Amino acid sequence: MGFTIREGKPTDVAAILTLIKELAAFEKLSGEVETTEEDLLRDGFSEQPKFKTFVAEENDTVIGMALFYERYSTWKGTIIHLEDLMVTQEKRGLGAGKALYTSVLKYAHSIQCKRVSWEVLDWNENAIKFYESTGANILDGWQVVHMNENNLQTFINKN
């Protein structure tokens, strides 16, 4: 294994944002990323962070990351939401993605989370096969619901 997994730190925000943008391009949503390095620094590395990260590092270069945060389920209690799991394209196949995924699951277990959840695009067959091979369940019948900033503003203005 030529890489290490560690907790993200403030000096990683540029690399984390690069990975986020690469993931958006992979998902054919390049124009959707609005997050800045300043946002990541404030929201992930302040006194009360909104998220945590693990990074995969090879030769002092971040090659992958997992970004996640705690949520609360009224049915289960504390859960983790895995927002993004990404390894840069040139470094896929080394096992860094699985190592990052494992780190998140071990963290969730260590704080006694009842569940870890995330979304996967229905066309991402490699990811789906990987997740299923680890015991994860892909839920049928549940749809992801979003209200974007413009729709939120419209709703608030009407109500």
Buried (B, 14 or more C-beta within 10 A) or exposed (E): EEBEBBEBEEEBBEBBBBBBBBBBEEEEEEEEBEBEBEEBBEBBBEEEEEBBBBBBBBEEEBBBBBBBBBEEEEEEEBBBBBBBBBBBEEBBEBBBBBBBBBBBBEBBEEEEBEBBBBEBEEEEEEBBEBBEEEEBEEEEEEEEEEEEEEEEEEEEEEE
